[in-house]
């Protein structure tokens, strides 16, 4: 079973409410053609194994898997569920502290989805960290309040780099399960003028499951999802999208129509339509409700298909872009822009910046 077939198997498995997906997956699991190791490897890389477990359990498909694999998936789900419950309690503690100090704040991304019931089960989403956003005017004060409560940051904050970062250096507290990313903007600076912190905060509301923990509006969750995946993470440029991000969008579509929301947003329409078209393709869904695909969308889908079929193709255009951006464009820009120059020199001197730079290549080598 080749990678494109594994990818479709996994993506269809995430939307078994569709009868055609359920029948297709049931037939495939009952065959002897599946490479279980490749399936688990790809599912792990896309951070969706716990979702596969829940879908197969709901639709009575677990018995079609090898017994050892059933146990492995259950273990991953239970471990993740236990951790997420602990992170939710951590969030409650943080909110209690900030509320006492009059700091307005919202939880975003994975944590926001969990506490707001986007995921029906607390173990349904793997959380890398705890994302929270505050008003710019409260950003540094919030960090100081958290530090007084026992949080600390391993990396120093450099005010000169503020425009090039979205969040304060990760805050850690001994005994707590997750590192905290304290954001002053939700997306990179060049996109934040279209999706501002003021807009996000003003549209915030109490979460469905934890009334004292606030989250983005459902419309803003949709916009944040596609901006973060397509632009911040350069998913549109590379046509390389994690299934976890697409699955978030699929679940969000049960609350609000993504196509209408992105159209109303009015910015980056080509990227948004291409993203929804890809979701439709892999989930057999109907998020791109217009049903129309532009040349740009078809090009994006073709590029994504090539990435699945040929890792060499993905690596080639990735390296060309990386070499240009980091080794040609940035040094050239540093000559004429003082802020870029300061950031560039600072990064050259920083061992952590070099480590982060080299780690950034890893995500493009997963399935």
N, C-alpha and C positions, 0 to 999 in steps of 0.2 A: 504494500500500500504506500503510494507516494505522498509527499507532503501536501499537495493540493487536496487530495482525497481525505487526508487526516484533518486538514483545516475545515473542510466542509462537514465532516463527521462531527467535529467538536462544535462548530457553530450551529448546525441543525439541532444538536443535542441540547442547546440552550433555549430552544423555542419549541418544545414538544407539545405545546397547546395546539399547534397546527396539526391536524390529522395526517397531512402528507409527510410532515417531518417525523411524526411518531412512527408511521408505517415504515418509512425509509430507514430510520435508525434501528427499529426493531429487527428489520430484515438483515441489516449489516451486522448487528451484534450477534445474530444467530448464525452467521457464516463463520468460516474459519480463515478469512482473508485479512483480518485486522492484526496489525503489529501493535500489540498492547504497550510495549516499551516506547515506541514512537508516539503513540497516542498520549501516554502519561507525560512524556517529556514535553511535547508540544502544549498540552494542557497546563502543565506547571509553568512553562515559560509565559503563557498568556494569563496566568493567575486565575484560572477558572475551574480547577478540579473540584472545589467545594460546591460549585454550582452544578457541575455534571452529576455529582453524587445526589444532590437534592432533586434534580430533574428525573434521574433514573429511579430514585426511590418513590417519587410521586407517581410515576407512570409504570411502576412494577417492572422495571427493566434490569434491576441490579442482579437478579438471578441469572441473567444471560452473560454476566461477567465471570471470569475465573474467581474462585473464592478468595484467593490471596489479594486480588485487586479490589474486591469488595471491601475487605478489611482495611486496605490501604486508604481508599477513598473515605471511608467512615472515620478513620483516625485523623486524616487531614481536616475534615469538616469539624469534628469534635474539638480538636486542638484550636482551630481558628475561632470557633464559637466561644470557647472559654476565654480566649485572649480578647475578643471584641467586647465581651461583657465587662472585663476588667478595664478596657480602654473607655467604655461608656461611663464607668464609675469615676475614672480619672477626669473625664470631661465635666462631670457633675461637680467634682471638687474644684476644678479651675473656674467654672462658672460661678460657683458660690463665692469664691474669692474676688473675682472681678466685679460681680454684682454689688458686693459690699463697698467696692471702691468706685462705683458709678461708671464702669467701663462697658460700653455697648460692644457686643461681639457676636459673631456668627460662626457656626461650624460649616465647613465646606467639603466638597469631594466625598471620599468614602465615609468619613465619620458622619457627615451631613445626611448621606443616603441611609445609613444604618439607623440613626436616631429618628429620622423622619418616616421610616417605614417603606422607603423605596424598595428595600430588600425586606421581604416578609419575615425572613429568619435572620437573627443577628450573626449567624455564622456564614452568611451568604456572600460576604465581601471581604477580601483580604485587605487589611489596612497596613500600609507601610509606615505611616506616621499619623499624627493628629493635626489636621489643618484647621486653622482659625484665622479670621480676618477682623481687624478693628479699623476705626478711622485713623487716618494718617496722624492727626493731632494727638492721638492716644497711644501711638505705636511704641515709642521708646518708654513712656511711662508704664505701659502694660508689661513690657519686658522687665523693668525694674521691680514691679510688684511681684512678678513671678519669681524673680531671683531671690527676693526677700523670703519667699515661701519655700526655698530649697532648690529651685531650678538653676541650672548653670549652662553656659554655652562653651563648648570646647574651642570653637573658633571665635576670634575677636570680631566685633562689628566695626567696619570701616565706613564712617559717614560719607566719604567721598565716593563710595561704590553704591550708594543707595539706589540710584537710577538704574543700575544694572542688575539689581536683585529684587525678588518679589517678597521675600520674608527675612526676618531676623535670623542670624545663625541658629541652627537647631538648639532648642532648649531641652535639657535632660534633667530628670529628677530621679535619684536613687529610689528603687522600689516601685516606680511607675512603669507600666508596660510599653508605653509609646513615647517617642520623641515628639516634641511640639514644634510645628512650623507656624510661627506668628507672622501673618501676612499684613502688609500695608496696601498691597494691590493683589488682585486675584490672578491677573495675567501679566505678561511682560509689559514694560512701560509703554512700548509703541502701540500696544493694543488697549491699554487701560483708559485711554481717552474715549474709547467707544464703549467700554464696559467698566465704568468707574466704581471705586469703592463707595462713593456717596450713593450711587444708584443701587448698588447691592444692599447696603445697610438700610436704606429707606424702604426697600422691598422685603426685608427680612420678616420672619414670623416665627412663633413658637413651633417646635417640631411636634409631630404627631404622637411620638412615644414618650418624649421627655419635655413637658411643658416649660421647664425652666431653661432648656437648651434651645437656642434659636438657630435657624437655618435660612438659606436663600429661598426665595420664591421658586416654584417649580419652573417657571419660565426662565429665570436666571440660572437655574441648575442646567437646563438644556443648553443655554448659550455658553456657559462656562465649560461644559463638557466638550463641545465642539471646538471652542477657541483653544482650550488647553491641549486637546489631542491633535487638532489639525495645524495649529499655528505655533503655540508654545513648544510643543514637542516635534514640530516640523513633520507631522504625519502626512500632510498634504504634499509637501515637497518630495518626500521619499516614498509616498504611497505604502507606508509601513505602519499599520495600526494594530494595537493590542486588542484582542477580543474582549478583554475586561472593559475597556472604554466603550466599545460598541454595545456591549451588554448593558452597561449603565444607561445608554441612550434608549435601548429597547424597553427597559423598565420605566424610564422617565416618560416614554410615549404613552404609558397607561394613565398618566396624569394630564398631560398636555400634548397637543399635536406639534411635533418637532418642526415640521415643514412650515406651518403657520407662524410658529414662534420665531424661527430664524428669518423668515421673510419679513416679519414685522420689525425685527432687530435692524435690518436694513444694511448691514455691513458684511463683507466677506461672503457674498452669496454663492459664488462659485465653489468655495471651499465647503460651505455648509451643505449645498446640494450634493456635492460629490461624496461627502461623508455619509449622508442619509442614503444615497444610492448604494453605497457599499454595504451598509447595514441591511438594506432590503435584499441585496444579493446573497449575503451569507446566512441570514436568518429566514429567508423566504417571507419577509415581512412587507409592510406597505407604509414605511415612514416617509418616503418621498412621494407624498400624496398627489403631487402634480402629475406623476407618471412620465414626465418629460426629462430626457437626458440630453444635455448639451454636448458639444464636441469636447469641452474641458472635462466634463464628467466622465465621458467614455474613455478619454485619454488616461484619466486617473485610475479607472477600473482596470484598464488594460495593463497599466504599469504595476498595479497591485498584483494582478495575475502573474505577470512576469517575475515579480519578486518571489512569489510562492513556488513557481516552477524552477527558478534558477537563483540560487543564493549568490552565484557569481555576478549576476546582473545587479542585484541589490548592493553587494559590496563595491562594485565598480562605481556606480553613480554616487554612492555614499562617500567613498574616498575622494572622488573628484571634488565634491562639494566641500568636504572637510578640509582638504588641502587648500582650496581657494579661500575659504572663510577664515581659517585660523592662521595660515602661513603666508597669505598674499594680501587679502583685503584688510584684516585688522592691523598689521604693521603699517600698511599704506595709510589707513585712516588715522592712525596714531600720530602721524607726522603733522596733520592739519587740525586735529581735534584734541584739545587739552584734556577733556574728561576721559576720552578713549585712551589717550597716552598714559595718563596716571593709572588707569585700570590695567592696561597692557603691561606696564612696567611692574606693577604690584603682583600680577599673576605670574610673571616670569620668575620673580623672587620667591614665590610661595610654593612649597612642596605640596601642600594640600590642593592647590589649584591644579598642579600638574597631575596629581592622582585623580582628581575629579575629571580632568580633561581626558585621560586615558580610559577611565571607567565609562565615559559617555559613549564609547564605541560599542560596549558590550550589548546594549539592547538591540542593536541592528543585526546581531548574529543569532537571535532566537528564531524559532519557527514562525 
